[in-house]
Structure formats: structure tokens, C-alpha cells
């Protein structure tokens, strides 16, 4: 829940209530949108899930023989 954070931020005089931005990275990039759906005081969101290529991220960690086996399967990619 982001509401308490927004409430606290708005207590500061230097905060412009019309220009609040919420940023999430990694899993936070996915959860930020969900949190923002419940607090309409945010002017913008930055959602960064941290992954450019989901397939490459996981297959890169696999042993070479397993990656070759997956890539040989006609249903992948």
C-alpha cells in the first residue's frame, strides 16, 4: 500500500502535490501499478521490471545441455 507514503510525503512543504511520481524496479515495477491503482494522487508512474529479455534471463543460468535441449524443441521462442 502506497497511501501512507503519499500522506507522509505531502506533509513536506517542498512537495508539489500535483507532481508526485512513484517508481518501482524489479518486482516493485510490477507492484507499483497495483499500488497506484488505489491512490489517485499520483501524477505519474515509472514501472521497470528489470528484465529486457525474460527468456534469455532464465536460460542463461541453465547448464548448456539444458538450454540446447529447450532450444531444440519446436514450441520454444
Secondary structure, 3 states (H helix, E strand, C coil): CCHHHHHHHCCCCCCCCCCCEEEEECHHHHHHHHHHCCCCCCCEEEEECCCCCHHHHHHCCCCHHHHHHHHHCCCCC
